[in-house]
Structures are given as C-alpha cells and as structure tokens.
C-alpha cells in the first residue's frame, strides 16, 4: 500500500492578469500544490472559497503608506 500525500489546495488572487498568471504558473509547478482557481476579484475569490476546500491563498495586497 502506497502512502498518498494530500496536495495543498491553493487559489491565486490578483486583479492584474500577468502577475496572476505568473504566480499561478509557479504554483502549478510545485508538486505538493493543487491550483484550484485563479481569481481576479474578491467576489470571484469568495465564491471559490465558499464552494471549495482551500488550504492556502496567494493574495495580492496593496499597502499604502502616507507620510
């Protein structure tokens, strides 16, 4: 009997297609990751998160610092 390692189910969230695609390509190459979805908005992401069993979220966030 072989032991099966459960893959980490991931989603990538970014509103910019090139960045989202690049990160999704990287995630797809990691043996223990399963890319469940690529999302371009918070609404899309919430739909996936509510309907799928997601373990890990890659989320692009802009932090503004005002001086």
C-alpha positions in Angstrom: 0.0 0.0 0.0 1.4 3.3 -1.0 1.0 6.4 1.2 -0.7 9.2 -0.7 0.3 12.7 0.3 -2.6 15.1 0.2 -1.9 18.1 -2.0 -2.3 21.6 -0.6 -5.3 23.2 -2.4 -4.5 26.8 -3.4 -6.0 29.8 -5.1 -4.3 32.8 -6.6 -6.0 36.2 -6.3 -4.7 39.2 -8.2 -6.5 41.8 -10.4 -3.6 42.1 -12.8 -3.6 39.2 -15.3 0.2 39.0 -15.9 1.0 38.8 -12.2 -1.8 36.3 -11.5 -0.7 34.1 -14.4 2.9 34.2 -13.4 2.1 33.2 -9.8 -0.3 30.5 -11.0 2.4 29.1 -13.2 4.8 28.9 -10.3 2.2 27.3 -8.0 1.3 24.7 -10.7 4.9 23.6 -10.8 5.1 22.8 -7.1 4.5 19.1 -6.7 2.5 19.3 -3.4 0.3 22.2 -4.6 -3.0 21.8 -6.4 -4.1 25.1 -8.1 -7.9 25.1 -7.7 -8.6 28.6 -9.2 -7.2 31.9 -10.4 -9.4 34.8 -9.3 -9.3 38.4 -10.5 -11.6 39.9 -7.8 -12.6 39.4 -4.2 -16.1 38.4 -5.3 -14.7 35.6 -7.5 -12.4 34.5 -4.7 -15.2 34.4 -2.1 -17.3 32.2 -4.4 -14.3 29.7 -4.7 -13.5 29.8 -1.0 -17.1 29.1 -0.1 -17.5 26.2 -2.5 -14.1 24.6 -2.3 -11.9 23.3 0.5 -9.0 25.8 0.2 -5.8 25.3 2.3 -3.7 28.2 1.0 -4.5 31.6 -0.5 -2.0 33.7 -2.5 -3.4 37.2 -2.3 -2.0 40.4 -3.8 -2.5 43.3 -1.5 -1.5 47.0 -2.0 -0.4 48.7 1.2 -0.4 52.5 1.0 1.9 54.3 3.4 1.2 58.0 3.9 3.9 60.2 5.3 
